[in-house]
């Protein structure tokens, strides 16, 4: 009776050694080659650049293989949550600013202080580094610097007789511009911003308010959210923003958005990911700052475009750290990635790369340079629970967009759900 159990144990040991059946999914092949899994969200352009950077790293480090995969943001977010629950997260994890609190301190992310020698951060802004910290522990490093923006078809803008939007233009200026686009013959020219917590936060900050307080709870009232949703609903009823049926199909990628499907000529997005519209609009694509508050107070801010961490269960944290160092600090990776994941977080690479970027990447760099010194400090990383609330926000807005309930009723319901989700 003991022999089968011994054979089973040997088989399990062999599985763990050769194929990485446990831990963070890393493996060591028979020849001693380390394999690391790296997943991210993005579009085809980001995938092409990332694969090129991975190939460059593998050539310089022939003992390491990087297995890659990507998807849209919403799909990625759901898959990562499932993997974390099952203890099978990839070795290298791309994270949004809003996900740090969810995964830090829950034995999903490695304390990067254990890899300090392999991850030099001296050329990175201290404030940005803090966005990857929770309770003083560095769980992830920012991959780039990004900000919110409005992507738009500048030919449509010209046809409507509109001037190029500049920093300080207000939400009322924005609404009037959309009205002129409609008058110029563009049906529902703007994607409805009401379903995104990100755009609500920009709107709030422009009025001197915040999404979350220092206690990790919501810092706005139901009346604030109801006013925002009443504003976007009025625009929808005027035929200025996308129909509810189009808005509800959005799942975090350019391809499924109204502008990406040529059902709008302007849309709020983050600066670097807006490159995804280029396949549709070519050199007509342009970027503008987000609308500001009534007195010109900016609501947008610079933040890490995304962050990169290592799985706490990775069998090869040293090799994973080496790959992160390559992506963030090497000339080779910076030349390949450009500003695809935001402008470089490494100040030396930023100074070296930005004058050389071309095409749409030049617009990303130009937008950030125009906003330098004008924006307020970013908020602290959102509390644990916010990641789920982003989906709740979109789902609740569907009720408003389909006119199943009033903005005030749904805003009250959202805050009730938020209190439950954010409970310590």
SULNOR-V495705 format. One record per helix or strand of 2 or more residues. SS is the DSSP state (hx for helix, st for strand). FROM is the first residue (numbers start at 1). LEN is the number of residues. If there is no record, write none. Layout:
BEGIN
SS&FROM&LEN + SS&FROM&LEN
END
This chain:
BEGIN
hx&2&18 + st&27&2 + st&34&8 + hx&44&17 + st&64&8 + hx&73&14 + st&92&4 + hx&97&7 + hx&112&7 + hx&126&5 + st&133&2 + st&137&2 + st&141&2 + st&144&3 + st&148&6 + hx&154&6 + hx&171&13 + hx&193&3 + hx&197&9 + hx&222&16 + hx&244&4 + hx&254&3 + st&266&5 + hx&272&13 + st&285&4 + st&303&2 + st&307&5 + hx&317&13 + hx&331&7 + st&343&2 + hx&347&10 + hx&360&12 + hx&386&16 + hx&407&15
END
